[in-house]
Amino acid sequence: MRWLRERTGNVTDQLDTAYAQPGRHWLRDETEHERALAYLTTGTAYQLTLHDENTRYVLVAYPPGATS
């Protein structure tokens, strides 16, 4: 989760304001963080997608020991 939060912040910082809003919302959304943790603790990868006009950023966190 630490990596996912850090990368989301990095990507969000590079996006224009309108495109950054979903990432900023995700960074403050404790319910979604709990959901992500639940996925990871049950062995399921968690994916977050951010985008602007030309680029799509797909951040995927895998549970420890999982292979991609």
C-alpha positions in Angstrom: 0.0 0.0 0.0 2.9 2.4 0.7 4.2 1.9 -2.8 0.7 2.4 -4.3 0.1 5.6 -2.4 3.6 6.9 -3.3 3.2 6.2 -7.0 -0.3 7.6 -7.1 1.0 10.8 -5.6 3.8 10.9 -8.1 1.5 10.4 -11.1 -1.1 12.8 -9.7 1.5 15.5 -9.3 2.3 15.2 -13.1 -1.3 15.5 -14.3 -3.3 18.6 -15.0 -5.7 19.6 -12.3 -8.9 18.0 -13.8 -7.1 14.7 -14.5 -5.5 14.7 -11.1 -8.8 14.8 -9.2 -9.5 11.0 -9.2 -5.9 10.3 -7.9 -6.2 13.0 -5.2 -9.6 11.6 -4.2 -8.1 8.0 -4.0 -5.3 9.3 -1.8 -7.8 10.5 0.8 -10.3 7.6 0.5 -9.7 5.4 3.5 -12.5 3.1 2.5 -10.9 2.4 -0.8 -7.5 1.8 1.0 -9.2 -0.8 3.2 -10.7 -2.4 0.1 -7.2 -2.5 -1.5 -5.8 -4.1 1.7 -8.6 -6.7 1.7 -7.7 -7.6 -1.9 -4.0 -8.0 -1.1 -4.5 -10.0 2.1 -6.8 -12.4 0.3 -4.2 -13.0 -2.5 -5.7 -10.7 -5.2 -3.9 -8.0 -7.0 -5.3 -4.4 -6.7 -5.3 -2.1 -9.7 -5.7 1.7 -9.9 -5.9 3.4 -13.3 -5.4 7.1 -13.8 -5.3 8.9 -17.2 -5.1 12.2 -19.1 -5.9 12.9 -22.7 -3.0 10.9 -24.1 -1.7 8.5 -21.4 -3.1 5.8 -19.2 -1.3 4.9 -16.0 -2.1 1.5 -14.6 -0.8 0.9 -11.1 -1.0 -2.7 -9.9 -0.1 -4.0 -6.4 0.4 -7.7 -6.1 0.2 -9.6 -2.7 3.5 -10.7 -1.3 4.7 -13.8 -3.0 2.4 -13.5 -6.0 3.7 -13.6 -9.5 2.5 -11.1 -12.1 
